[in-house]
Structure formats: C-alpha cells, structure tokens
Amino acid sequence: MKMKKLVGLGLAAMMAFTAVVPAMAEEAAYKIVVMPKLIGIPYFTATGEGAEKAGEELGVEVIYNGPTTADAAEQVKMLEDYITQGVDAICVAPNDAAALDPVLKKAHEAGILVLDWDTEATKDLVDASVHQISDQGLAEHLVDAMVENMGTEEGDWAIITGGLSASNLNAWIGFARDYAAEKYPGLNLVADPYPTDEKQDVALSTAKDILKAYPDVKALFCVSTPAPIGAAQAIREMGLQDKVTVVGTAVKEDCQDVLSDGALDLGCLWNCQDLGYLTVGVAKALLDGATLEADGEITIEGVGTYAIEGEKNIILGPPEDYLAE
C-alpha cells in the first residue's frame, strides 16, 4: 500500500499546524531519544535537524545523539544510560540489530516505547518501524538506473555498502541482486558487497581497489550515503567518467560536485529532514495513545496521514533522483 500524505512538511503544512496547535508548554510532554547509526555525516545531520524541528513544534523534548562511528556496542552503552534516565521513547537506527536485542528488551521492561527508524531492529522488539521507502522499490529503481546509465544490459558490476550488519542496506542489496539476476541475466556481480564502515574515504579507496582487481567492471552500485560520493571521487581521480557508471543513495547537497563531471551518474534519496520529523511524530502519536491497525493509517500531528504497511511499518514515501542536469 502506498503512503497517503495529506499534508506536506513544507511551509504550508507548518502554517496550518501553527494555527491549530497551542504554544509549547514550558515543560515538554515527553522525552524522546532519537539515535542514528552515527553522528557527523551529512545524512544523519539532516535527519537530526528534522527530529529537532519536530521536537520544537510538537512540544516534546528530543535528544538526538549517537556514536561517532558506526558502532553497535557504543549504541548499547548509550541506550543503557537513557533507560536509566527514564526517557519516554527510544527511536534507534541499529548498526547491528541483534546486538541491540538485550537493551531494547530492557527498555520495554522499563515501560519505554521503542521504535526503529532508517534501519530495522528485531521486529518483535519495536512498537513501530519508521521506514524511509519500500526497500524493494528502491533497490529495483537503482538497478534500472544503473543499467540505463551503463547503456548495456551486460557486463561486470560491484556493490559497495556501508556496513555488513545494517539491515536496511542488506535488504536493498538482497533485492538488487535478485532483481538484477532475473531482469538482467547478462550482468555479472564480481564479488560479495564491499563494506566501507560508512566512511567516504574508505569508499574512495575501496572503489579504486575494485577497479584494479576487476578492470572490466562497468558499474558500481553503492548503498549508504557516503559510498557513492567516495566511489565517484575514485572514478574522477582515475579518469573513468565515461567508462564506469556509479549510482547510489546520496544526500542531494553532497552529489552536486561529483554529478557535474559525470563521476556520479545518479544519486537517489528521500528528504532526510522529513524522516527525522516523521520519526518523532510517530513516537509522540503512540505516546498520546494512538494505535497501529494492520494495513490501516496513522495521523501524525503536524504532518499528515500515512498508510501502515503490515502491522507496524510507517513509510515516508518515494525517493528523489539527483542528476547532473
């Protein structure tokens, strides 16, 4: 079921929201933790901006914080501290879902609402799951874009990812591999996905290593927002803009330079600020007593009405493509 969005997150929506919601009380109604995989990269900086904006406009206290590297153990340690503080909700993008199982169980036992966002946690341990997009739809769209930019349905390709334990990245990769094998049997995936620890410089060096090991590679399929930028920088430095296609998930502002000379052929992503805002909005709605009806809808204050896919998945909406033109 596709998302039905009645009110956007733009100026009109904010004006409408301001007209019907009273001014924020001096003390916030709830304390909501929103934890990204890591802080300090543009993607999670933008989602943090959206989450903090939601806190200001919906009258809740938002604590947006995470580890400085994509470290599941550090996420666990930080979440333990927030449980001890007695927060009302925890919304986490896990670096490793299984590693977070014990601490999320502990949060439930403490009466804390638990959501995942951006990346899935273990399904039974969350009250709601905020997704940015249909995993299958995104993967198939990127494969089609890769083949279109290659100009052929045959040839070697490789996958560059952020981390091997990230469930959302693994879902995109799984759907992409299956779709490519079925629709484009002339494509040859040269190796298993290459991890880059969510680091742009690692993606750059990894792309160079791939192209040296497999000089016939015609395309790099990149998931995690630093990966396509680093891969595109490698293409530029090696002068392969006209020979190797690069597509992947990337923040719009980060794409512009590498799109300009064809080092990156296509970046694709959703509105990061909206994802952060929606996450806080869902948490507040559930704390206020809203319930999730399987394949139904949920109305988020200040945002609109969204379809629920399955029992607990709320999906933001379709992505945007970023091209040189």
N, C-alpha and C positions, 0 to 999 in steps of 0.2 A: 504494500500500500504506500502510495506516495504521500509525502508530507503535505498537509494543507496549511498554508501560512496565511492567516487573515490580516495580520498587521506586521509590517517590516520593522527592522531595527533602526530605520533612518530617522530623520528629523521629524517627519510627520507622526511617526509612532511615539516618539519621545514627547512631542507636544500633547498628543492625545492622552498619554499616560500621566503627564503632569496635571492635566485638567481634572482627573478623577481620583488621584491618589493624594491623601493629605501629606503634609510635610513630614519628614522623617523625625521620629521621636528622638529625644536626646540619647536614650539608650537603645541600641539595636535590639530587634526582636529575637534574633538568633545569631549564633556564632558558627560560621560555615568555613571549613578548611577546604581549599581547592589546591590540590597538589599535582603539578606537572611531572613529567619524567625527569626533567631537569630545568634549571633556570639559566638564563644567559644566552639563549639562542633566539633569533627573531620570532620564530613561530610561537614559542611559549611566552615571550614577552608580550606579543599581541593578544594571546588568549587571556593573559593576566590583566591586560588593560580592560578587556570586556568583562571579566569577572569582577574587577574592582568597580567598574561603572555600574554594574548590576547591584552591587552592594550599596552604593550611594543612592541609587534610585528606588530600590526596593526596600530600603530600611533595614538591612541586615549587615552584620559585621563579617567581612570577607578576609580571611587570612590566606593569601596566595603565596605559597612557599614550597620549595622542593630542593633536592640535592643539586650540587653544581656539576655533577657528572651523572650519566645515566646508570645509577647505582641503586639496585633494589634494596640492598641491605641498609643503605642510608635512608631510603624511604621508610622502611620498617621502623628504624630508630626514631625518626621524626614523628611518625604517626603514633608511636607509643607515647611520646611526650604530649601530643594533642589529646589523646584519650585521657591521660592523667589530668589534663587541664579541664576536661569536661565540656568539650565543644558539642554543638548540637548535630552537626553533619560533617562527614568526611567525603570529599569527592576526589578520587585519585585516578591518575593515568599511570598504570603499573609499568615498571620496566621489566618485571617478571611476575606474571600473575600468581604462579604457585608460591613464590617466595613471600607474597603478601597474605596468603591464606590465614595463617595464625593471627596476625594483627587485625585483620578485618573481622575475624570471628570474635576477637576480644572487644572490638568496637561495638559489634551487635550486642554482646553480653552486657555492655555498659549502657545500652539504650541509645546508641548513636546511630543516626541514619547514615547508610553507606551507599554511595553512588560510584560508578566508574564513568570516565569521560575520555574521549580521544582514543583510548586503548582499553580493551575489556579486561576486567578481573574475572575470577571464577564466578560463574553466573549465579550460583546458589548463595553467594555471599553479598550480593548487592540488591538494594531495593529498587534501583533504576539504573539504566545504562544510557548515557547520552552519546550518540554516535554522530559523527560529522557527515556521514554519507553511507550509502549502500556499498559495502566492501566489494561485492561482485561487480556492481556497476562501474565503480572507479577503476578497478583492475582491467576490465574489458575495454573501457574507454581509452586507457593509456596504451594498451596493446595495439588497438586500432590506430591510434595516433602515431605510435612508433612505426608501424608498417607503412602508413601513409607517408611519413617523412623519409623513410628508407627508400621509397619508390620501387620496392620489390617485396614479394612475399617469401623470399628465400634468403638464407644467409645466417651467419652466426650472431648470437646476441648473448649478453651477460646481464646479470642482476646485481645491483649494488643496494644494500639495505642499511638501516641504522644499527639495529641490534638483533641478534638471532632469537631472542626470547620475547620480543614485543609482539603481542597477539594481533594487533591491527596490521602491522607490517607483514607478518606471516600470512594473514588472511589475504591481503592484496596479492602477495607473491603466489600463494596457492591458486587463487582464482586466475591469475595471469598465466601461470604455467599451463593450467588445464585448458584455458581458452585458446592460447597460442597453439598448443598441440592439436586441438580439434579444428580450429579455423584456418591456421596457417601451418600445415604439416611440413612446409619447406623450411621453416625456421629451426635452427639448431642451437639449443641452450648449451653453452660450452662448459659450464661448471655450476656447482651449487652457489647460492647467493653469497656475496662477499659482504661481511659486516664492517661498519666504519665507526661504531661507537658514537653515532650522532655527531660526528665531527667533520667539518668541511675540509680541513687539511688532510684528514685521513682518507676522505673520499677522493681527493685530488691524487694522492699517491697511489691509492688502490686502482683508480682508473688507468693510470699510467702502467701499473704492473699488469693489469688485464690485457692491455693493448700490446704490451711487449710479449706476453705469454701467448696471446692469441691474435696475431696481427691481421687476421681476416674478419675480426669482429666488426659488424656493421652497425650495431646499436647497443647502447647502454640504457637499461631500464632501471630507474632509480626511485626508491621509496625511502622516506624520511626527508624532511625539508633541506638539511644541509647537503644531502648526497648529490642531487642533480647540479647544484652550483659548483661543488668541488669537481665533479666529473667534467662539467663544461669548461672549467678552468684548465683541466688537463688537456682537453681537446684543443683549446686555444693555444696552449703552450707547445703542443705537438703539431700544430698547423693542420688539423684533421677536420676542420669545419665542414668541408664538402664530402668527406668520406665516412664519418661516423655520426650517427644520429643519437641524440641524448634527449630523453623525455623523463619527466618525473614530477613528484609532488614538491612544490616550492612556493615560498611566500612571494607574493606579487612584487613587492619592492626589491627583493633580492634578485629577481630574474632579469631586471632591465638591462644591466650591463652585458651579461652573457648571451642574452637574446639578440643584442644589437648586431653582432657579427656572425650569428649562426652557430656559435659554440653550443648553445642550448636551443633545441628546436621547439620545445613546448614545455611550459610549466603549468601545473594544474593544482588548484587548491580551493578550499571553501573560505568564507570570511572568518578569520581567526577570532576577531573580537566578538562576533556573534556566537561562536561556540562557547567562549568563556561566559558570556552573558546568559546564554541558554542553560548552561550547567547550574549556575547559581539560581536561576529562575525555577528550574525543576526541583532543586533541593528545597527552596522556600515553599513551593506549592505543596510538596509532600509533608513538610513540617506543619503547614497550615491545615493539613487533613485531607488533601486531595488523594485520590486512589487511582491506580492504574488498571484499566479494564483492557483485557487482551484484545488487540486489534481495534481498539477504540480511539479516543482522542483525549488530550490533556490541554487545558488552557493555562498558559503561563502569563502571570501578571506582567503587563508592560511589554509583552512580546507578541502573543497571539495564540492560536490553537494549532497543535501539532498532532499528527497521527502517531499512534503507538503500534509498532511492528512487533508481532508476537506478544509476549507477556509484559515486557518491561523496556523495550528499546525505543527511545525517542530520537528521531533522526533530524538533523539540522536541515539538510537539503542538498541540491545538486551543486557540483563544483563549478569553478570558472577556469577557462583556459587562458593562458598568457602566451602571446605570440609576438614575434618581432614587430609586426605591423600594428 
